[in-house]
Amino acid sequence: MEPILPGAPWLIAHKSMLGVNQPKKITLNGKDYVIWQNKKGEVFALDNIYPHFQAPLSNGWFCQERNTITCPFHALEFDGAGKLYKAGKLETQPVTQPLELIVKEDCI
């Protein structure tokens, strides 16, 4: 399937569709992402497939304490910018790519 207007803004979800701290898989232009909102109402989205063993992050879980999503295969944690949380701190470079989101009122 060819992407339709890549880079164009799309309405992908309404905040009411996202449970708090519950990862959800979405597909946009043929690519899978994991999207979630934290209890502050902040919304994040990353490539759904973590490069190591192609683990689907949408099958992982959310850590409220560190505001991270956890890989279901090896329990590696990532913040909303795709940075790895390791040894009590965030790495400086993203390991997986975030999806740029525009949140206006409750529309994403």
C-alpha angles and dihedrals in degrees: 000000000000117000115255111228097334111215093022116126115259131186099240104166148346117237090240088065091061121076115218111269092356116126115223130189119232130177121217121179091343095309125110123229135177113228129187143157126220125221090269088062094249112146126213135179131190136175102285095223117073108209095234107085090338091270114185106234089202087071090056130085138245125249108213093190094062100021090237137133116231127220110239094220104051105006092244110161129220132187124223091273092057095253119146117243106218135161092358098310143071120259115239099237127054117250094195127028124254121222111238107243132194113201115194115178101314097332120103 
